[in-house]
């Protein structure tokens, strides 16, 4: 099966790229944007930096209460501000939760009904989507370059996908300077999330040699630079490379994901950070992938600079440990109340559709157990 189309936003990338925001708003004809962000970024001064990049006299509306994990309620609250303030576009400043929420806002700005009408129904989303500028403040989620988002119906429910080529942001402004204040634990979790996108994008079955090259380069970039970014948040060179790796991961997502995200999506019902969930599930899935897709895992190991005997799963687990991440989901606070139900959901997950294998129920049980630690 081929995957010939590469649909990405217009990308403005480098230190200081935020300065181009005014020009990009004008290019898209957005006169009254809704800026969507969260309280952590307000406290960190990121919203003030964005305002400083706006043209003189600009008076955007602001919604700054996006929750840590994106919810339907958060999208609808922001949409009310969008409509009340007469907005004509969305500027998303934040990590994955903000960017994913902004995609929901952009959809509802031009479509009737609640967001749940479109979650899991890409055929219902038309081109009547508000123009969206994505400005990531983490290096890892890749939402600034992807056609999907995951929204939780409630804070303690599993996310449901919102997916359409029409929700790819029109512009991605990737400024590594916005990640300099990101705490070490989030730098680690979001950076390893980027690695998961690159790995699963490369392993996915559709034929797309261009994205395979992007994914392999992104995976190597994470493994080469993430420790420096975590050790010193002000390391501008490391932050530049990690921002690029996050973008590369986002570009890889449309080729396909797999069991890593099947696990993380299923276990995303207890409020744990998505990046952390993905990160802690990655070693177990890499071990199983070595059995089902040995040649691709060999190529991946080679791209990561493999020496003889290099094992991707062991290297990822060792990297997690060096970054100070928990040893497994149990240590992170996840409680597996019904392991059988979790395994059944993992085995049946749509994330597995483009994977080189669909885990059997027994394999899903083992993945859950190994990921719990």
N, C-alpha and C positions, 0 to 999 in steps of 0.2 A: 504494500500500500504506500502510495506516495503522499507527500505533504508539500506541495509546490509553492504555497503562498507564504510570504514573510510579511506580516502586517505589524508594523511598529510605529510609534509616534515620531514626530519631528523631535530630535534629541539635541538639547543644548547641554554640553558637558564640559566642565572644568571648574577649578577653583574660581569663585566669583561669578558663576553662571547666573546666579539669581538676579544680577543686574539687568539681564535681558527680559525680565518679566514684563515691564511696561511695553516693550516693542512687540512681544508675543501677544499680549492682550489686544493691542491695536491691530495686529495682523489678523486675529480671529474676529475682530469687530465687537469684542466684549467691552461694554461701557460700565456695567454695574455687576461686578463679580461677587459671588458669595465665597468668602474665604472659609474653608473648613479645616479645623485643626483640633488640638486637645489641650487640656490645661497644663500638662507637663511642658509642652512646647511654648505655651504662653509664659510660664515661669522661667524657662530657659532663655527667653528673649528672642526666639525664632520668629514669632509673629511681628515683633518690632522691626526685625531685619527685613521681613517681607514688606511691611508698610513703607519702609525707607526706599525700597526698590520700585515703588509705584510712582506714576507720573504725578507731578504737582497738581493738587486739587482733586485727586482721586478720592472717592468716598465709598469704599467697598462695604458691603454688609459682612458680618462675621458670625460664624457659629463655632464656638470653641469648647464644646462639651462632648466630643466623640469619645465613647468608652474604649477601654483597652482592647476589647474584642468587639468587632462591629456587630451591631444589632439592628433589627428592623425598627425598633423604637427610636434609636439614635438617628437613623436615616429620615424618618418621618418628622422628627423634631427639627432637623436641619432644613427639610423641605418647606416647613411652615415659614421659616425665616426667608428662604429663597423667594417664596411667593409673596409674602407680606412686603418685602423690600423691593419687589420688581426687578429681580436679578435676571441676567441673560447669559450667565456662564458660571462655571465653578472652578475655583483654584484650591487644590488640595495640598496642604502643607503638613506632612507627617509620615508616619510609618504605615504599615500594611492596613491597620484598622481604619485610619483616616482615608487612605487612598481607596480601599474597598468600599467604604461608606460613600465616598464622593461619587463613585460609579453608580451606586443606587440612587443618589440624589439626581444625577444627570439623567438617568432613565426616567424617573418620575416627573422630572421637569417637563417632559414632552409626552408622557403617557398617562392615561387615567388609571384609577384604582390603586390598591395597596401594593407595596413592593412584593408581597408574597405571590401575587399573580404572575410575576416574571421570574421568580426564583425556580430554577429547574426547567424553565420554558424559554429557551433562547429564541424559538420561532416567534414569540410574541413581541420581541423587541425590534422596533423599526429604526430607521435613521433619524427619527425625531428625538434625538438625545442632545441635551445641552452640551455645548463645547466644554471640554475639561482640560485643564492644565494640571499636571501632576508634578509635585515638587517633593521628592522623597527626602526624609531626614534620617532614615536608616539605610544601611547597605545590605539588602538581603531579600526583602519580600518580592521584589520584581514587579509589583503591581503597576508601577509606572509604565511598563512596557507590555503588559499582558492584556488579554481579552476576557479575563475572568475576575471574579471576586467571590469571597465566601462570607455570607452574612448569617448570623445566628438569629433564629426567630425569637429566642429569649436568651438571657445571659447564661443559662445553664442547659442549653440545647445544642445539638450538633449543627454545624453550619450547613447551609444549602447554597449551591452555586448559583451565581448570577453570571451568565456567560453570553457574549455576543461580540462579533467584530465591531459593532457600533459603539461598544464601551471602551475600546482602546483609547487612552487619552490622546487628544490632538497634539499635545506637546508634553514632553518630559524635560524638566529643568533639573539636571543632576549636578548639584553643587556640593562637592565633598566638604566644604567648610561648614555646611549645616549639620554634619555628623560629628564635629569635633567635641561637642558636649554630650554625646551619647554615652551613657554609663557602660562600664566594661561588660556587665552581664548581658546587656542588650546588644552590645557590639558582637559578643560571642554568639548569642542565639540567632540573631538576624543574619550574621555572616555565614553560619553553618546552614541556615535555611537556604541561602543562595547556593551553597554547595549541593543541597538536596535537589534543587531545581535543575542544576547543571547535570547531575548524575542521572536523574530520572528522565530528563529531556534527551540525553544521549542514548539511554537504553531503550527509549520508546521505539515502537516498531515502524511508524511512518518513515518513509525515505525522504530525508532532507539533509544532504551533505553540508549545506551552508550552516544550518543550525547545529549540526554535529560538531563542526569546527568551533563555533561560538561556545557551545556547552563545554567542550574539552578544555578550551582556553580559560573559561571562567572557573572551572573546577580547580585547575592548576593555580590560578590566581588566588583563590581563597586559601588553599593550603600553604601558599608561599607568603601571604601577607597578613592573615588574620591574627596571628600571635602578636605581631608588632602593633596592630591597631588596638588590640585588647590591652596590651601592656602600657601603651602610651597613646591616649586618645588624641593628643595634639600632634601626633606623627602625620604630617600632611601627605607624605608620600604613601604611607600605608592606607590612609583614608581614601586617597585618590584611587588606588587599586581596588579597594573593597567596594567603593561606589560603582566602579566599572564591573566588578564581578556580580554585584547585585543586578545591574542592568542586563548583563549577559544571562543570568539566571532567568530573569523575566522574559527575555527573548526566547529562551529555551522552552518555557512552559507550554506554548501552544502545540509543540510537537507531541507532548504527552507527559503525564506524570505516572504514578504507579503506587505500589504498596506502601511506600513511606507515607504518602499523603492519605492513603486509605486508612492507615493506622492513626495518623494525627487528626484527620477529620472525624473519625469515629470517637476518638478520645478527647475531642474538643468540647466536651459538655460539662467540664468542671472548672472552667475559667482560667486554665493554664495558658500561658502565652503560646501562640501557634508556632513561633520559631523554636521555642524550647521543645515542644512536642515533636516536631519534625526532626530536630537534632538528635533527640534521644532514641528515636525509632530507626535512625539511619543505619547503625551498625548491623542490627539484626537483618534488615532487608538486604544489605550488601552481601551478607553471608549467603542468604538464599539465592540472590541473583548470580552469585558465582557458580551455583549448581545449574541454574536454568539458562544463563546467558554467559557461558564461560569466555567466549571469544570477545564479546563486547567488554566484559570486565577486565580481560587481559589488556585490551586497547586503553581502557580507562586507567589502569595501573601504570601503563607505559607513559600516558600523557601526564600523570602525576609525578613522573620522574622516577619510576620504579627501579629499584635494584632487584637482584635475584631474590625471590621469596617474598616480595612485597605483597601484602594482603590489604586490600582497600578497606574492608570492614575493621580490621585491627588498627589500621592507621587512623580511621575516623574516630574510633573509640579512644585511642590514645590522645588524639587532638582534643576531644571533648574533655578528657581528664586534665590535660595541660591548661585548658582554658578555664578550669575551675567549675565546670558544669556538673550537675548531679550525675550519679552513676546509672540512674535509670528513672523511669517514671514514678516508681514508688517513692524513691528518695526525693523526687520533686513535689510530692504531695498528691499524686493521683491515686484514687482508690478504685480498684477494679471490682465493682460490686457484682457484676454478672459476666464472668469471663467468657462463657459460652455465647451469650448474646453479642458481646463485643467481637468475638472471633467470627461469628456469622455475618455481622455487618461489614467487617473488614474483607471477608471473602467475597461478599456481594457488591462491594463498593464500585462505583462507576470510574473511580480513579484507575482501576486495574485494566480498563478497556484497551488502552494503547500500550500497556506494559508487555514485555516479552513473555510474561507468564501471568496467569491468574492464580493466586494462592489457593490451594485446596483448603477445606475447613481444617484439616489437621495441621497444615502449614500455617494457617492463620492463628491457630491456637499457640503454636510454637513462637510465632512472631510476637504475639501479645506477651507471652511469658518472658521471652528474651528482652523485650523492650521495658518491661516492668523492672527488671534487674533484681 
